[in-house]
């Protein structure tokens, strides 16, 4: 998973024709740490997506723009448009994350 460090990198990541999943997190969030314990296996299994992570505290304007009200959140973009959003309340187990990914349009 690549780390986004600038707004420009974020724009490039979400503008691709290949779907991109952006994980919004913070360094102090316990649920984010829990997600990190199992996300690598999921990233490996869902290689058809480009995976990125961004610290919501460093980019609050992006969190606001894309309605990231809780963390962690997984947002899916294609061609610059948000097509799906897994909210923090539903991203606590590997099963919840996998069910979300399986529900995405092809």
Buried (B, 14 or more C-beta within 10 A) or exposed (E): BEEBEEEEBBEEBBEEEEBBBBBBBBEEBEBBEBBBEBBEEBBEEBEEBBBBBBBBBEBEEBBEEBEBEBBBBBBBBBEEEBEBBBBBEBBEEBEEBBEBBEEBEE
